[in-house]
Amino acid sequence: IKDGWCYLASVMDLYSKKIIGHAMSKTIDTPLALRAVKNAVQLQKPSTPLILHSDLGCQYTSSAFKQYIDSTKLITHSFSAKGCPYDNACIESFHASLKKEEVHLVKYFDFDTARLSIFEYIEAWYNRKRIHSSIGYISPQNCEDLARKIA
């Protein structure tokens, strides 16, 4: 990319494996993490308490991030143990798939091109078509749709 690095913050529903919130930026900081979580809340409109799990990065431990989480009155923030990457295995697996199936196969012209391509990967491919063995070889959107029918 001629514009330099791109950073992606993403929020996954662990039940369906669907990416329910994401944001991209040229910097990795609290506003990036907040946009991803706010996008998830806006899209999903949760009405029951939920747990948001993250690592101990400064963007997730900042006072602004904590203030937003507390303001929702629905989200409990859970952190990974220090130096324990296994706590975030699901989202790390998503990021590995994103890199193998999209990022490492394409040379992006600029930040906006990368952002659009990654948006399309998440929304058109990963959430709607890509099957997952952990949810019975269906797509995350299909899993979410089936769960809503049952509820």
C-alpha positions in Angstrom: 0.0 0.0 0.0 1.4 3.4 -0.9 -0.3 4.8 2.2 1.5 2.5 4.7 0.0 0.1 7.2 -3.6 -0.6 7.7 -5.0 -1.8 11.0 -8.3 -3.8 11.5 -10.2 -4.1 14.7 -12.9 -6.7 14.7 -15.6 -8.1 17.0 -16.8 -11.7 16.6 -19.9 -13.4 18.0 -18.4 -16.6 19.4 -21.7 -18.5 18.9 -22.0 -17.9 15.2 -18.4 -16.9 14.4 -19.9 -13.9 12.6 -17.8 -10.7 12.5 -20.4 -8.3 13.9 -18.3 -5.2 14.1 -15.1 -4.0 12.4 -13.2 -0.9 11.7 -10.0 0.0 9.8 -7.6 2.8 10.4 -4.0 3.9 9.6 -3.3 3.9 13.3 -3.9 1.3 16.0 -5.5 3.2 18.8 -8.5 3.5 21.1 -10.7 5.2 18.5 -10.2 2.3 16.2 -11.2 -0.3 18.8 -14.1 1.9 19.9 -15.5 2.1 16.3 -15.4 -1.7 16.0 -17.3 -2.2 19.2 -19.7 0.6 18.6 -20.4 -0.8 15.1 -21.1 -4.2 16.7 -23.5 -2.7 19.2 -25.3 -0.7 16.6 -25.7 -3.7 14.3 -26.7 -6.3 16.8 -28.7 -4.0 19.2 -28.1 -6.3 22.2 -30.8 -6.4 24.9 -29.3 -8.9 27.2 -25.9 -8.8 29.0 -22.9 -9.9 27.0 -19.2 -10.4 27.5 -16.6 -8.6 25.3 -13.3 -10.4 25.4 -10.1 -8.7 24.4 -6.4 -8.8 24.9 -4.6 -6.3 27.2 -3.6 -3.9 24.4 -3.6 -0.2 25.5 -6.5 0.5 23.1 -8.7 -1.9 25.1 -7.5 -0.8 28.6 -7.8 2.9 28.0 -10.2 5.0 30.1 -12.2 6.0 27.0 -12.8 2.4 26.1 -13.7 1.5 29.7 -16.1 4.5 29.9 -17.9 3.4 26.7 -18.2 -0.2 27.9 -19.6 0.9 31.3 -22.0 3.3 29.6 -23.7 0.5 27.7 -24.7 -1.2 31.0 -24.9 -4.4 29.0 -21.3 -5.3 28.3 -18.8 -6.9 30.7 -15.2 -6.6 29.6 -13.1 -9.7 30.0 -9.4 -9.7 29.4 -6.9 -12.4 28.2 -4.4 -13.5 30.7 -1.0 -11.8 30.2 1.0 -13.5 27.6 -1.8 -16.1 26.8 -2.7 -16.0 23.1 -5.0 -18.9 23.4 -7.7 -16.8 25.0 -8.2 -15.0 21.7 -7.9 -18.1 19.5 -11.2 -17.5 17.5 -10.4 -14.0 16.5 -6.8 -14.8 15.8 -8.0 -17.6 13.5 -10.3 -15.1 11.7 -7.3 -12.7 11.2 -5.2 -15.6 9.9 -7.9 -16.6 7.4 -8.3 -13.0 6.3 -4.5 -12.8 5.6 -4.3 -16.2 3.8 -7.5 -15.7 1.8 -7.4 -12.0 1.0 -4.6 -9.8 2.2 -1.6 -11.8 1.1 -3.1 -12.4 -2.3 -3.7 -8.8 -3.3 -1.6 -5.7 -3.7 -3.7 -2.8 -2.6 -3.3 0.6 -4.3 -4.1 2.7 -1.2 -5.9 2.6 2.1 -9.4 3.1 0.7 -8.9 0.2 -1.7 -7.7 -2.0 1.1 -10.6 -1.0 3.3 -13.2 -1.7 0.6 -11.6 -5.1 -0.2 -11.5 -6.2 3.4 -15.1 -5.0 3.9 -16.2 -7.1 0.9 -14.2 -10.1 2.3 -15.9 -9.9 5.7 -19.4 -9.0 4.6 -19.8 -10.9 1.3 -17.5 -13.9 1.8 -16.6 -14.6 5.5 -20.0 -13.9 7.1 -22.2 -15.1 4.3 -20.5 -17.9 2.3 -17.5 -19.3 4.1 -18.4 -22.5 6.0 -17.0 -23.3 9.5 -16.5 -26.8 10.9 -17.1 -25.5 14.4 -20.7 -24.5 13.6 -21.7 -27.6 11.6 -20.2 -26.6 8.2 -22.5 -23.6 7.6 -21.8 -19.9 7.3 -21.9 -17.6 10.2 -24.9 -15.8 8.8 -26.7 -19.1 8.4 -25.9 -20.0 12.0 -27.2 -16.6 13.2 -30.4 -17.0 11.1 -31.0 -20.5 12.5 -30.5 -19.3 16.1 -33.0 -16.5 15.5 -35.6 -19.0 14.3 -35.1 -21.1 17.4 -35.3 -18.1 19.8 
